[in-house]
């Protein structure tokens, strides 16, 4: 498959290492795969009021989404489609990928 990105082999290795590190970090987190989305995980119920339930749900949802994005990025890397904006098909700059290695959009198509 022809490469359309501007990434060097060394840059690809660095980005893959970053994605694998982030994947391991997310998988070490306390979010069990079988936990239903939308329900608080380990919220302290010994307090008088439970104001943290919504925060726990939001953090869980965010972590699951990031996990899915990282897996998707690793899949794109394996299929030689990494570093290409899924919307406009232009190369995503290396600097953007270093900040957000799981991104699938360039700045113009995906925002800041």
C-alpha positions as CSV (number, residue, x, y, z in Angstrom):
1,X,0.0,0.0,0.0
2,X,1.3,3.5,-0.8
3,X,2.0,5.8,2.1
4,X,0.4,9.2,1.9
5,X,1.8,10.5,5.2
6,X,5.0,12.5,5.7
7,X,6.2,10.4,8.7
8,X,9.7,8.9,8.8
9,X,10.2,5.3,10.0
10,X,11.7,6.7,13.2
11,X,8.7,8.9,13.8
12,X,6.3,6.0,13.2
13,X,8.3,3.9,15.8
14,X,8.1,6.8,18.3
15,X,4.3,7.2,17.7
16,X,3.7,3.5,17.9
17,X,5.6,3.4,21.2
18,X,3.5,6.2,22.5
19,X,0.3,4.5,21.5
20,X,1.4,1.2,23.1
21,X,2.4,3.0,26.3
22,X,-1.0,4.8,26.5
23,X,-2.8,1.5,25.8
24,X,-1.0,-0.2,28.6
25,X,-1.8,2.8,30.9
26,X,-5.4,2.7,30.1
27,X,-5.6,-1.1,30.5
28,X,-4.0,-0.8,33.9
29,X,-6.7,1.6,35.0
30,X,-9.5,0.5,37.2
31,X,-12.2,0.3,34.5
32,X,-13.4,-3.3,34.2
33,X,-14.5,-4.4,30.7
34,X,-17.7,-5.9,32.0
35,X,-18.8,-2.7,33.9
36,X,-21.9,-1.2,32.3
37,X,-21.4,2.2,30.7
38,X,-23.3,4.9,32.5
39,X,-23.1,3.5,36.0
40,X,-20.6,4.7,38.6
41,X,-17.8,2.4,39.3
42,X,-16.1,2.6,42.7
43,X,-17.8,5.6,44.2
44,X,-17.4,6.1,48.0
45,X,-20.9,5.5,49.4
46,X,-19.8,6.2,53.0
47,X,-20.0,9.9,52.5
48,X,-23.2,11.8,53.4
49,X,-23.8,12.9,49.8
50,X,-22.5,11.3,46.7
51,X,-21.6,14.2,44.4
52,X,-18.9,12.2,42.6
53,X,-21.1,9.7,40.8
54,X,-21.5,11.8,37.7
55,X,-17.8,12.5,37.6
56,X,-17.0,8.8,37.9
57,X,-19.4,8.1,35.0
58,X,-17.8,10.9,32.9
59,X,-14.3,9.7,33.6
60,X,-15.2,6.1,32.8
61,X,-16.8,7.1,29.5
62,X,-13.8,9.3,28.6
63,X,-11.3,6.5,29.4
64,X,-13.3,4.0,27.3
65,X,-13.5,6.3,24.4
66,X,-9.7,7.0,24.5
67,X,-9.0,3.3,24.8
68,X,-11.1,2.7,21.6
69,X,-9.3,5.6,19.8
70,X,-5.9,4.2,20.7
71,X,-6.8,0.7,19.5
72,X,-8.1,2.3,16.3
73,X,-4.9,4.2,15.8
74,X,-2.8,1.0,16.3
75,X,-5.0,-0.7,13.7
76,X,-4.5,2.2,11.2
77,X,-0.7,2.0,11.9
78,X,-0.7,-1.7,11.1
79,X,-2.7,-1.1,7.9
80,X,-0.4,1.7,6.8
81,X,-3.2,4.2,7.0
82,X,-1.9,6.0,10.1
83,X,-1.2,9.7,10.0
84,X,-3.8,10.4,7.3
85,X,-6.9,12.5,8.1
86,X,-9.9,10.3,7.7
87,X,-11.9,13.3,6.5
88,X,-9.7,15.1,3.9
89,X,-7.1,12.3,3.4
90,X,-4.2,14.8,3.9
91,X,-1.2,14.0,6.1
92,X,-1.6,14.8,9.8
93,X,1.5,16.8,10.9
94,X,3.9,14.9,13.2
95,X,3.6,17.6,15.9
96,X,-0.1,17.0,16.1
97,X,0.4,13.3,16.3
98,X,2.9,13.7,19.1
99,X,0.4,15.6,21.2
100,X,-2.5,13.3,20.3
101,X,-1.1,10.1,18.7
102,X,-4.6,8.5,18.6
103,X,-6.1,11.3,16.5
104,X,-7.5,10.5,13.1
105,X,-8.1,14.1,12.0
106,X,-6.0,17.0,10.9
107,X,-6.4,20.3,12.7
108,X,-8.7,21.7,9.9
109,X,-11.1,18.7,10.0
110,X,-10.9,17.8,13.7
111,X,-10.5,21.0,15.6
112,X,-7.8,22.0,17.9
